[in-house]
């Protein structure tokens, strides 16, 4: 059967009313619908993808690529973990270095502050030594300006005290009374006191000043309100104080050289550190020659002032 015969067959079908074409179109349409339904069912079951490829074929095709991709992902994860460990290690090192830098900086600031403080203290010591020497050499000027000179000398000492504005330090020097037994008398005081301080005469027994005088030793009271201390509060003092430091004016530990007591008050409890107390002792040694010179000038026997008889 050639092509011409097939064409004549379809022409006879068309001349018979076209029922065959209608049947064929319905058949094809139903077939397409069935194929589409089968496609959706297989797609829903996961047997194929949208392109109609079977899952087995996809897995077989993509398996080498997937394995390679998984290997790359695993390698990246491992590298990322290693990088995180290195970052954490460096972060700990940075934190440690930062802490060490802060400690060094703090130490440097403390050393710098201490150096500055010690340098300033040394300058005040030099000023004190120079003014004491000048006063001894120029007796006439010393006698004329005695109060002003001691104001300056005691201010040099006050300037070396840390936070002196808050501590409100005041200084008074007492020597044995010239005419009364068992008491000490005023000799000089700093600018923080009024002239009424001259009226206060501490007893040799029963006062902090007397304790330092009798024993020829530094007597520090961190809190004057504590019980069991030898202390007689100066009723003439308008300002209240809680700390008291009494330093004997002597040359070494020899009782016979003691000519007086330097007292330093402070408003806070335990106002003075060890280094500050040591500075007060140092300044008392610087003041000793001038006070000794003045007493000898007045005809007072230094040996008599510091004798055991005058202390009892």
C-alpha positions in Angstrom: 0.0 0.0 0.0 1.5 3.3 -1.2 0.9 6.8 0.0 -1.8 7.6 -2.6 -4.0 4.7 -1.4 -3.7 6.0 2.2 -4.7 9.5 1.1 -7.7 8.1 -0.8 -8.7 6.1 2.3 -8.9 9.3 4.4 -10.7 11.1 1.6 -13.5 8.5 1.7 -13.7 8.8 5.5 -14.0 12.5 5.2 -16.8 12.2 2.5 -18.7 9.9 4.9 -19.4 12.7 7.3 -16.1 13.3 9.3 -17.0 11.0 12.3 -13.6 9.4 12.2 -11.8 12.8 12.8 -14.1 13.5 15.7 -13.4 10.1 17.2 -9.6 10.5 16.6 -9.5 14.0 18.2 -11.4 12.7 21.3 -9.1 9.7 21.5 -6.0 11.9 21.4 -7.4 14.3 23.9 -8.3 11.6 26.3 -4.8 10.0 25.8 -3.1 13.3 26.6 -5.2 13.8 29.7 -4.3 10.3 30.9 -0.7 10.9 30.2 -0.8 14.2 32.2 -2.6 12.5 35.1 0.0 9.7 35.1 2.8 12.4 35.0 1.3 14.2 38.0 0.9 10.9 40.0 4.5 9.9 39.3 5.7 13.4 40.1 3.8 13.3 43.4 5.3 10.0 44.3 8.8 11.3 43.6 9.4 8.8 40.8 10.3 11.6 38.4 11.2 15.3 38.4 9.5 18.1 36.5 11.4 17.2 33.4 10.1 13.6 33.5 13.5 12.2 34.5 13.5 9.2 36.9 15.0 9.7 40.4 17.4 6.8 39.8 18.8 8.5 36.7 19.2 11.8 38.5 21.0 10.1 41.5 23.3 8.2 39.1 24.0 11.4 37.2 24.5 13.7 40.3 26.2 11.2 42.6 29.8 12.1 41.7 29.0 15.9 41.8 27.2 15.5 45.2 30.1 13.6 46.7 32.6 16.2 45.5 30.3 19.0 46.8 30.0 17.3 50.2 33.8 16.9 50.4 34.2 20.6 49.7 31.6 21.5 52.3 33.3 19.2 54.9 36.6 20.8 54.1 35.2 24.3 54.4 33.6 23.4 57.8 36.9 22.0 59.0 38.8 25.1 57.8 36.2 27.3 59.4 36.5 25.5 62.8 40.3 25.8 62.6 40.0 29.5 61.8 37.6 30.0 64.7 40.1 28.2 67.1 42.9 30.5 65.8 40.7 33.6 66.2 39.8 32.5 69.8 43.5 31.9 70.6 44.4 35.3 69.2 41.5 36.9 71.1 42.8 35.4 74.3 46.3 36.6 73.6 44.9 40.1 72.9 42.9 40.1 76.1 46.0 38.9 78.0 48.2 41.6 76.3 45.5 44.2 77.0 45.5 43.3 80.7 49.3 43.4 80.8 49.3 46.8 79.1 46.8 48.1 81.6 48.8 46.8 84.5 52.0 48.3 83.1 50.2 51.6 82.4 48.8 51.6 86.0 52.3 50.8 87.4 53.8 53.6 85.2 51.2 56.0 86.4 51.8 55.0 90.1 55.6 55.3 89.6 55.1 58.6 87.8 52.8 59.9 90.6 55.2 58.6 93.2 58.2 60.2 91.5 56.3 63.5 91.2 55.3 63.3 94.8 58.8 62.5 96.0 60.2 65.2 93.8 57.8 67.8 95.3 58.6 66.5 98.8 62.3 66.9 98.1 61.7 70.5 97.0 59.8 71.3 100.2 62.7 69.7 102.2 65.2 71.9 100.4 63.1 75.0 101.1 62.8 74.1 104.7 66.6 73.5 105.1 67.3 76.8 103.3 64.9 78.8 105.5 66.2 77.2 108.7 69.8 78.0 107.8 68.8 81.6 106.9 67.0 82.0 110.2 70.0 80.8 112.2 72.4 83.0 110.3 70.2 86.1 110.4 69.2 86.1 114.1 67.7 89.6 114.0 65.4 88.8 111.2 64.4 85.6 112.8 63.4 87.2 116.0 61.5 89.9 114.2 59.6 87.5 111.9 59.5 84.4 114.0 55.8 83.7 113.6 55.8 84.2 109.8 58.9 82.0 109.4 57.3 79.1 111.3 54.1 79.5 109.3 56.2 79.0 106.1 58.2 76.1 107.6 55.1 74.2 108.8 53.3 74.9 105.6 56.2 73.2 103.7 55.5 70.1 105.8 51.7 70.3 105.2 52.3 70.6 101.5 53.9 67.1 101.4 50.8 65.5 102.9 48.6 63.7 100.3 45.1 65.1 100.0 45.8 67.8 102.6 42.7 69.7 101.6 40.5 66.8 102.7 42.6 65.9 105.8 42.8 69.5 107.0 46.2 69.1 108.8 47.2 71.5 111.5 50.5 71.6 113.4 51.4 72.9 116.8 54.8 72.6 118.6 55.0 72.4 122.4 58.0 72.7 124.6 58.4 72.2 128.4 56.9 75.1 130.4 59.4 77.6 131.7 57.6 78.2 135.0 55.1 75.4 135.5 55.8 71.8 136.5 54.2 68.8 134.7 52.9 70.7 131.7 54.1 71.7 128.2 53.7 75.2 126.7 53.0 76.5 123.2 56.0 77.4 121.0 54.7 77.7 117.4 51.7 76.6 115.3 50.6 76.5 111.6 48.2 78.8 109.9 45.4 76.4 110.4 45.1 77.2 114.1 43.8 80.4 115.8 45.9 82.2 118.4 43.8 80.5 121.1 45.9 77.4 120.6 48.5 79.3 122.7 46.3 78.8 125.7 46.4 75.0 125.5 49.0 73.5 127.9 49.0 69.7 127.6 50.0 67.8 130.7 53.0 65.5 130.6 50.8 62.7 132.0 47.4 62.2 130.5 47.9 63.7 127.0 49.2 62.4 123.7 51.8 65.2 123.6 53.0 64.2 127.1 53.2 60.6 126.0 55.5 61.4 123.1 57.5 63.7 125.4 57.9 61.2 128.3 58.9 58.3 126.0 60.8 60.2 123.4 58.9 58.2 120.7 56.5 58.8 117.9 52.9 58.4 119.1 50.2 58.0 116.4 46.5 57.8 117.3 44.4 56.7 114.2 41.2 57.5 116.0 41.2 59.8 119.1 37.7 58.6 120.0 38.9 55.0 120.7 39.0 53.9 124.3 42.2 53.1 126.1 44.5 55.8 124.5 46.4 58.5 126.3 44.8 61.6 124.9 43.4 65.0 126.2 41.3 66.8 123.6 42.1 70.4 123.3 38.9 72.2 124.3 40.0 75.4 122.6 40.1 73.7 119.2 37.0 74.7 117.1 37.6 72.1 114.4 37.1 68.4 115.3 39.8 65.9 114.4 40.0 62.1 114.6 43.7 61.5 113.9 46.7 62.7 115.9 50.4 62.3 115.4 52.9 63.4 118.0 56.6 63.5 117.2 59.3 64.3 119.8 61.8 66.9 118.8 65.1 65.2 119.6 68.5 64.3 118.2 68.3 60.5 118.0 67.0 58.4 120.9 68.8 60.3 123.6 66.2 61.6 126.2 68.5 64.5 127.1 68.3 65.9 123.5 64.4 66.1 123.5 63.4 69.8 123.5 59.7 69.5 122.5 56.9 67.8 120.6 55.4 68.4 117.2 51.7 67.5 116.9 49.8 67.0 113.7 46.0 66.6 113.6 43.8 65.2 110.8 40.0 65.3 110.3 39.5 61.7 108.9 40.1 58.5 110.9 43.6 57.2 110.2 44.4 60.1 108.1 48.1 59.6 107.7 50.0 56.7 105.9 53.3 55.4 107.1 55.2 57.4 104.5 53.5 60.6 105.6 54.3 59.9 109.2 57.9 59.3 108.2 58.0 62.7 106.4 56.7 64.4 109.6 59.6 62.8 111.5 62.0 64.0 108.8 60.7 67.6 109.0 60.9 67.5 112.8 64.6 66.7 112.4 65.0 69.7 110.0 63.2 72.0 112.5 65.3 70.8 115.5 68.4 73.0 114.9 66.3 76.2 114.7 64.2 75.5 117.8 67.4 74.5 119.7 69.1 77.7 118.5 66.1 79.8 119.7 66.0 78.2 123.1 69.7 78.5 123.7 69.4 82.2 122.5 66.8 82.7 125.2 69.1 81.3 127.8 67.2 78.0 128.3 69.3 74.9 129.0 68.6 72.3 126.4 69.9 69.6 128.7 67.5 70.8 131.4 64.5 70.6 128.9 65.3 67.0 128.0 66.4 65.7 131.4 64.7 62.8 133.1 63.7 65.2 135.9 61.7 67.3 133.5 59.8 64.3 132.2 58.7 63.0 135.6 
